[in-house]
Amino acid sequence: MNYQAILKTKLQKGNPKGLNEKRIKRIEEALNWKTGPSLEKPEKHFIAELPNKMAVYFLKPGKEVFRDKKPNPNDMKPCVGYGEKSYGFNDMWKQLSKISVHDFEMFRAVLTLIYRNAFMLDHVENEGIIRYRPSKEISECIKRMGQSIDDLLDYGLLGLLHFMDNLAWNEDVKYHVEDGKATLKGKYKWSTGRINTLLTCITIPYKTCLFVKDILGRSSKPKNIDWALVYDTMQMLLWARGVCPPRPDDLIKWLSPYIIEDTPQQKLF
């Protein structure tokens, strides 16, 4: 299967048209969901059922509602699976890193799917409800890829992509509500939340993979290991408070020809 042709994606410049509207609708949907009385007795909000009968859902409220310092009243618990286990950023990065070792080219294809997820390119709106619903062609692509890597992942590839969508959705709800209303024009940048969260999930596993490759390639001369590959990333995370989205040039360098520049055609005359 020609993954490169199927997943070919134009580099998203700035704040793409229509993206904010989708994010606002989703924040508003989540705000209208009922909240359970406690962390131990949350309300369950079903989002989707995967082909393997695995459920995609939220539990509301989430743990940040009850923290002592700067509680977040809108936090939820994103879940995918047969139980109520939820994973964090480290868990996702570890699973993506497993793919990078197993098949680097497929790893780049998966990162492209995450990029598309960040900008909601595979989301569909039906009667005002927006869900992650890749086209038939891309769904077949995910299925074929999953046949090779699902065993490496806790949810399988499709489950991982749905979980990441839920996680990004929750990040938007946490940061883009002011006075009880959804807004992307408040005190946080429009890229805070969904965009920065999922783009960081590209940077961390990719740079970690480069570091591992560098170590393996210099195993006979460890003094030549390029430690900057890991420490530069750590510095970025510290400076940007936990996020480090890649620059456009990085995305083209790392993920071409999956991600391509949207350059206008030159005039012949």
DAWOTA-V18092 format. One record per residue. N is the residue number from 1. RES is the residue in one small letter. D_LAST is the distance of its C-alpha to the last C-alpha in Angstrom with 2 decimals. Layout:
BEGIN
n=N res=RES d_last=D_LAST
n=N res=RES d_last=D_LAST
END
This chain:
BEGIN
n=1 res=m d_last=38.61
n=2 res=n d_last=35.08
n=3 res=y d_last=35.52
n=4 res=q d_last=32.22
n=5 res=a d_last=30.25
n=6 res=i d_last=32.54
n=7 res=l d_last=32.70
n=8 res=k d_last=29.09
n=9 res=t d_last=28.70
n=10 res=k d_last=26.01
n=11 res=l d_last=27.28
n=12 res=q d_last=28.71
n=13 res=k d_last=27.61
n=14 res=g d_last=30.35
n=15 res=n d_last=32.33
n=16 res=p d_last=30.49
n=17 res=k d_last=30.74
n=18 res=g d_last=33.90
n=19 res=l d_last=35.62
n=20 res=n d_last=38.05
n=21 res=e d_last=39.10
n=22 res=k d_last=40.04
n=23 res=r d_last=41.98
n=24 res=i d_last=43.82
n=25 res=k d_last=44.88
n=26 res=r d_last=46.28
n=27 res=i d_last=48.15
n=28 res=e d_last=49.64
n=29 res=e d_last=50.70
n=30 res=a d_last=52.51
n=31 res=l d_last=54.19
n=32 res=n d_last=55.70
n=33 res=w d_last=57.28
n=34 res=k d_last=61.02
n=35 res=t d_last=62.35
n=36 res=g d_last=65.38
n=37 res=p d_last=68.48
n=38 res=s d_last=68.18
n=39 res=l d_last=66.36
n=40 res=e d_last=68.95
n=41 res=k d_last=68.46
n=42 res=p d_last=64.74
n=43 res=e d_last=63.03
n=44 res=k d_last=60.85
n=45 res=h d_last=57.50
n=46 res=f d_last=56.05
n=47 res=i d_last=52.26
n=48 res=a d_last=51.77
n=49 res=e d_last=53.53
n=50 res=l d_last=51.90
n=51 res=p d_last=52.35
n=52 res=n d_last=55.22
n=53 res=k d_last=56.97
n=54 res=m d_last=56.26
n=55 res=a d_last=56.09
n=56 res=v d_last=53.53
n=57 res=y d_last=55.12
n=58 res=f d_last=56.07
n=59 res=l d_last=59.52
n=60 res=k d_last=60.04
n=61 res=p d_last=61.20
n=62 res=g d_last=60.01
n=63 res=k d_last=61.95
n=64 res=e d_last=60.11
n=65 res=v d_last=61.68
n=66 res=f d_last=65.03
n=67 res=r d_last=64.34
n=68 res=d d_last=66.38
n=69 res=k d_last=63.68
n=70 res=k d_last=60.69
n=71 res=p d_last=61.14
n=72 res=n d_last=58.12
n=73 res=p d_last=59.36
n=74 res=n d_last=56.42
n=75 res=d d_last=56.42
n=76 res=m d_last=56.64
n=77 res=k d_last=57.19
n=78 res=p d_last=54.35
n=79 res=c d_last=55.81
n=80 res=v d_last=54.86
n=81 res=g d_last=57.50
n=82 res=y d_last=60.93
n=83 res=g d_last=62.70
n=84 res=e d_last=61.98
n=85 res=k d_last=60.81
n=86 res=s d_last=57.83
n=87 res=y d_last=55.90
n=88 res=g d_last=54.42
n=89 res=f d_last=51.49
n=90 res=n d_last=53.36
n=91 res=d d_last=54.05
n=92 res=m d_last=50.39
n=93 res=w d_last=49.37
n=94 res=k d_last=52.13
n=95 res=q d_last=51.06
n=96 res=l d_last=47.43
n=97 res=s d_last=48.69
n=98 res=k d_last=50.67
n=99 res=i d_last=47.52
n=100 res=s d_last=45.85
n=101 res=v d_last=48.79
n=102 res=h d_last=48.98
n=103 res=d d_last=45.34
n=104 res=f d_last=42.73
n=105 res=e d_last=39.74
n=106 res=m d_last=41.29
n=107 res=f d_last=42.01
n=108 res=r d_last=38.29
n=109 res=a d_last=37.73
n=110 res=v d_last=40.56
n=111 res=l d_last=39.13
n=112 res=t d_last=35.87
n=113 res=l d_last=38.03
n=114 res=i d_last=39.65
n=115 res=y d_last=36.31
n=116 res=r d_last=35.43
n=117 res=n d_last=38.94
n=118 res=a d_last=38.52
n=119 res=f d_last=35.64
n=120 res=m d_last=37.32
n=121 res=l d_last=34.49
n=122 res=d d_last=37.18
n=123 res=h d_last=39.33
n=124 res=v d_last=40.00
n=125 res=e d_last=41.53
n=126 res=n d_last=44.20
n=127 res=e d_last=46.24
n=128 res=g d_last=45.48
n=129 res=i d_last=46.45
n=130 res=i d_last=43.86
n=131 res=r d_last=44.57
n=132 res=y d_last=43.08
n=133 res=r d_last=42.25
n=134 res=p d_last=39.63
n=135 res=s d_last=38.02
n=136 res=k d_last=39.82
n=137 res=e d_last=37.46
n=138 res=i d_last=37.80
n=139 res=s d_last=41.53
n=140 res=e d_last=41.93
n=141 res=c d_last=40.14
n=142 res=i d_last=42.63
n=143 res=k d_last=45.49
n=144 res=r d_last=44.62
n=145 res=m d_last=44.24
n=146 res=g d_last=47.52
n=147 res=q d_last=49.33
n=148 res=s d_last=48.83
n=149 res=i d_last=49.35
n=150 res=d d_last=51.33
n=151 res=d d_last=54.55
n=152 res=l d_last=53.32
n=153 res=l d_last=52.81
n=154 res=d d_last=55.42
n=155 res=y d_last=53.54
n=156 res=g d_last=51.35
n=157 res=l d_last=47.58
n=158 res=l d_last=47.16
n=159 res=g d_last=50.13
n=160 res=l d_last=48.75
n=161 res=l d_last=45.42
n=162 res=h d_last=47.41
n=163 res=f d_last=49.69
n=164 res=m d_last=46.82
n=165 res=d d_last=45.44
n=166 res=n d_last=48.90
n=167 res=l d_last=49.29
n=168 res=a d_last=45.99
n=169 res=w d_last=47.00
n=170 res=n d_last=50.31
n=171 res=e d_last=48.72
n=172 res=d d_last=46.76
n=173 res=v d_last=50.02
n=174 res=k d_last=51.81
n=175 res=y d_last=49.43
n=176 res=h d_last=47.83
n=177 res=v d_last=50.85
n=178 res=e d_last=52.30
n=179 res=d d_last=55.28
n=180 res=g d_last=55.18
n=181 res=k d_last=51.63
n=182 res=a d_last=48.40
n=183 res=t d_last=45.84
n=184 res=l d_last=42.89
n=185 res=k d_last=43.08
n=186 res=g d_last=46.47
n=187 res=k d_last=47.66
n=188 res=y d_last=45.75
n=189 res=k d_last=42.02
n=190 res=w d_last=40.04
n=191 res=s d_last=39.60
n=192 res=t d_last=43.38
n=193 res=g d_last=44.97
n=194 res=r d_last=42.93
n=195 res=i d_last=39.77
n=196 res=n d_last=41.57
n=197 res=t d_last=44.27
n=198 res=l d_last=42.17
n=199 res=l d_last=39.69
n=200 res=t d_last=42.78
n=201 res=c d_last=43.86
n=202 res=i d_last=40.85
n=203 res=t d_last=41.45
n=204 res=i d_last=45.20
n=205 res=p d_last=45.41
n=206 res=y d_last=42.38
n=207 res=k d_last=43.70
n=208 res=t d_last=47.19
n=209 res=c d_last=46.02
n=210 res=l d_last=44.46
n=211 res=f d_last=47.77
n=212 res=v d_last=49.80
n=213 res=k d_last=47.64
n=214 res=d d_last=48.11
n=215 res=i d_last=51.86
n=216 res=l d_last=52.09
n=217 res=g d_last=50.10
n=218 res=r d_last=52.35
n=219 res=s d_last=55.66
n=220 res=s d_last=57.23
n=221 res=k d_last=56.29
n=222 res=p d_last=56.56
n=223 res=k d_last=56.43
n=224 res=n d_last=52.72
n=225 res=i d_last=51.84
n=226 res=d d_last=48.99
n=227 res=w d_last=50.81
n=228 res=a d_last=47.94
n=229 res=l d_last=46.25
n=230 res=v d_last=48.94
n=231 res=y d_last=50.06
n=232 res=d d_last=46.64
n=233 res=t d_last=46.33
n=234 res=m d_last=49.84
n=235 res=q d_last=49.05
n=236 res=m d_last=46.00
n=237 res=l d_last=48.22
n=238 res=l d_last=50.87
n=239 res=w d_last=48.53
n=240 res=a d_last=46.71
n=241 res=r d_last=49.94
n=242 res=g d_last=49.37
n=243 res=v d_last=45.63
n=244 res=c d_last=42.91
n=245 res=p d_last=39.59
n=246 res=p d_last=37.05
n=247 res=r d_last=34.10
n=248 res=p d_last=30.61
n=249 res=d d_last=30.12
n=250 res=d d_last=33.45
n=251 res=l d_last=32.53
n=252 res=i d_last=29.43
n=253 res=k d_last=31.60
n=254 res=w d_last=34.56
n=255 res=l d_last=33.13
n=256 res=s d_last=29.84
n=257 res=p d_last=28.71
n=258 res=y d_last=30.66
n=259 res=i d_last=29.06
n=260 res=i d_last=25.35
n=261 res=e d_last=22.94
n=262 res=d d_last=21.04
n=263 res=t d_last=17.65
n=264 res=p d_last=14.61
n=265 res=q d_last=11.86
n=266 res=q d_last=8.97
n=267 res=k d_last=5.55
n=268 res=l d_last=3.79
n=269 res=f d_last=0.00
END
